[in-house]
Amino acid sequence: MQGAVGELGFLNVDGARVRYLRAGSGRPLLLIHGIVGAAENWRRNIPALAEHATVYALDLVGMGKSERVPGLSAGLEETARRVLATMDALRIARADVAAVSHGGAVAMTMAAIAPERVRSLILLAPANPYSTAADWLVRLYSSRLGAAVAPIAPRLPRWVHQIALARMFGDRGRIPEGCLEPYRDALRVPGTMRHVMGIVRLWFADMEKLRGMLPRVAKTSTLLLWGDKDCAVSVESGRRLKQELGAELVVFPGGGHLVYEEFADEVNRVMVDWLGRSVGGGLEESPRC
């Protein structure tokens, strides 16, 4: 990964191969991508963050270059427990967790079920119960038509994928070079869409479960980052989430759903500042398991 110095390896987590990237030194910082994502999605952030923390960027099971496991539950709580098991395998007792989109919902679930493992949360436009912007898409893929179309998605031409990616940015002129490739690479791995459809089938039930968990999540210090042109998870839901969690909210004018790619330098500065002052401040090394 360009600019990132560290190790790229695999772990066995509950019988599945999980890929991770490790870079830097200091307090552990775990990075969790969104749907059809991978560690490479953070390529513009890892070098800056690794100057202040030990960064671990994961490929979730069923995504990136981690293993696809037939029949594996794609539910939020099950996914969160797999991430916690990955922390065990990496000998991380406690970590700051930064996560985007659906990964943000996974991170909130982690904070709710294992608050002693999550030092703080940095959530970038996390999927949440108060946003309905993507409900139509979930309903579409939950339909017979969606189930029929889903297997075709990996084989669509690059220009179609590029159009879909452009919707995630406030300004398509700010799409970084190489941004699309990690998504296309992940899509082309057999079993990816099966896992995505598993997430879709549980979406509304999981969002309701997450709503009930929010009072527990509120006990964890949280930073929210959002673009005001986000068409996937509404910034209005971010303002509601700010109130529910007692969180700090930073909105990037003109930003879309992927502000960590679109405004990488600004986002890196905000994240590093937050990590330096959250929960008593300091980026000292956390104890390992």
N, C-alpha and C positions, 0 to 999 in steps of 0.2 A: 504494500500500500504506500503510495507516494507520500513522502514526508514523515511517515510514522516509523519510529525506530523501536524495535522490541521483538517479541516472539509471536509467531502465528502457529497455533497448534490445535490438537483435538483432545477431548476428554470423553470418558465413558460415563454417562450420567443416566442411571436407571436403565442401563442396557442400550442406550442410544448414543451415537457419536455426535458430540457437540463441538463446533469450531469456535475458537475465541482468538482475539488479538489482545496482547498485553503490551503496554508501552508506558514509559515514564517511571517515576518513583514518588512515594508519599502516600497519603491517605487513599484507600481504594475508591474509585469512581467507576460504577457499572453503567454501560451504555446499552440501551435496549431499543432496537429499531421497530418500525411499523410493519404492516402487512406487506408481504412479498419483499421484505427488506433484507439487509445483511450488514455486517460490520463495516463494509466499504461505504455505506451511506454516511458515515461519520468521518470520512477521509479528510474533510476540510476543518474538522474540529479537533481530532485526536492530537496532532502535533502541539497545538497551543495548550490543550488541557493537560497533556503529558508533562509539561514543564512544571506543573503544580500538583499532580496527583498520579497515582498508579492507575492507569486507565485499562479497563477490561471491556472490550466491545464484543458482544456475543452474536452468533447466528442462532436464533431460537430453533428448537427442534421443529422440523417441517419447513424451514426457511433457509435462505442463504445456501451455504455448503454443509450445513448440519444434516443429520440423517432424516429421511422421511420414514415414518413408522406407521404402517397401515393399522387402522383402528384406534390410533391414539386420540384421546380426547383433546379437542382444541379449546376447551372452556377456559375462562379467565383464571379461575382458581387453580386448575390443573397446570396451566402454563406458568402461573406464578410459583407454584411449588417446584416445578422443574427448574426455574431460574434459581430458587433458593438451594436446590440440590446442586446446581452448577457452582454456586458460591461455596458450598461445602467442598466440592471437588477441587476448587481453586484455593481452599483454605482461607476463605474470607469470612471473618466473623460478622463484620458490619461494614456497610458501604453507603456512600452517597449514590443515589440512583438517578440518572438522567434518561428520559425516555420520550419517544415521539409517537403520536397518534394512537393506534391500538396498543403499542408498547407502553404508552402512558397509562392506559387502563390496567395493564398487567402490573405496572409499578405501583399504582394505587392499591391494587389487590394485595401485593406483597406487604405494603405498609400496614394494611388492615389485619392480615393474618399472622404476620411476624414482625411487629413493630420494633423489636429488639435488633433486627437485622438491617433496618433501613435508617440511616443517620439523618438524611434529608432527601427531598425529592425536587428534581428539576423536570417539569413536565412541559413539553413543547406541543401545544395544541392536542392535548390528550383526548381520546375518545371518552365521552362521558354521557350520563343520562339526560343532560339538559340540551344537547344538540340533536336536532332532527334533520340537519342538512343532508346527511347521507342515507336517511331512512329509505328513500325511494330506490337507491341502488341495492340496499340490503334486501328489500322486498323483491326487486327484479331478479337478483341471483337466487332468491329463495323459491322462485316460481319454476314451473316446468321449463319455460323458455330459458331462464337463467341457467338451470342445470344442464340444458342441452348446449348452451353457448360456452359455458365455462371451460370445457376441455379444449376449445378452439383458441382461447386467449393466448396461450404460449406460442402458437403458430402464426399469429397475426404479423403483418409486416412491420418493420421498424417505424415507419412513418405514423402508423396507427398508435403504437405505444408512445411515440413522441408527443402526439396530440393529447393523449391521456395525461402524460407527465406535465405538459404545459399548463393544464388546469390547476396544478398544485402550486404554481408560482403566481405571485402578484403581477410580475412582468416577465414575459418569456425571454426578454433580452438579458435577464439575470440567471438563466439556466446555465449552471457551470458545465464545462466540457467534461464528458464522461459520466455525467449524472445518471443517465438512463441505463447504462450497462449493468450495474449490479441488479437492477430489477429484472432486466431481460435474462440475465444469466440464471437468476433464481427461478423465474417462470419456466425456463426450459428444462429444469430438473424434474423428472417424472415424480408425481406425487404432490407437487406444490399446490396445484389447484384443488386437489382432494382435501388438503389441509385447510386452504382458504375457505372452501365450502363448509368445512366443519365449523370454522369461526362464524361464518354467516348464519348457519342454522341456529347457533346459540346466541346470536347478537342481542336480540331484545331481552331475552331472559337474563343474560349476563349483565346488561345495562341496569336492569332492575335490581339484581344482586349488588351491583356496585353502588347504586343509590343508597342501599341500606348500610353499606360499609363506610360511607363518607364520614360519619361522626368519628369513627376510629382513625380514618386517614387524617383527619383534622388535627390529631395529636402529633403529627410529624411536620416539621418545618418544611414549607413548600414554596417554590418559585414557579410561576406560570409564565410561559413565553408564547406569544401569539402574533400572527399577522392579521391586520384588520381587513384583508381581502381574502381570508381563508374561506374557500367554498366547500371544504370537506368537513370541518368542525368549526362551528360558528364562534366568532369572538364574543358574541352575546352570552353563549354558554360558558365561556371563560370568565366573564364577569360574575355570573352566578356561582361558578365553582370557586372563585376568589372569596366570595362571601361565605360559602359553605365550609371552606377549609381554613379560613383566616389566612389566606395565602397572599404573597406579593405577586402582582401581575405587571408584566412589561409587554406593551403592544408596539409592534414595529409597523409604522405607517407604510402602506403600499405592499406589505408582505403577504404572501400566500400561506399555504399549509406547511411548506418545508422551509421555514425561516432559517433553520440552522445551515441550510445549503445556500439560500438566497442572500442572507446577510451574515455569512459565516464569521467575519471579523468582529462585527458588533455583538453577535450572540456569544462568541468565545469570551469577549471581555465581560459581558454580563454574568456568564456562568462562573468564570474565575473569581470575579468579585463576590458573588454569592457564596461560593465555596469557602472563601477566605473569611467571611463574617457570619455564616450561618451556625446556629447551635453553639455559640461560644467562640466561633472563629478558629483560625489556625488550621493548617493542613498537615498536622502531625500524622505519623503512621498509625493506623488502627491495628489492634491486635488481630492475629490470625487464629483460626480454629486449632 
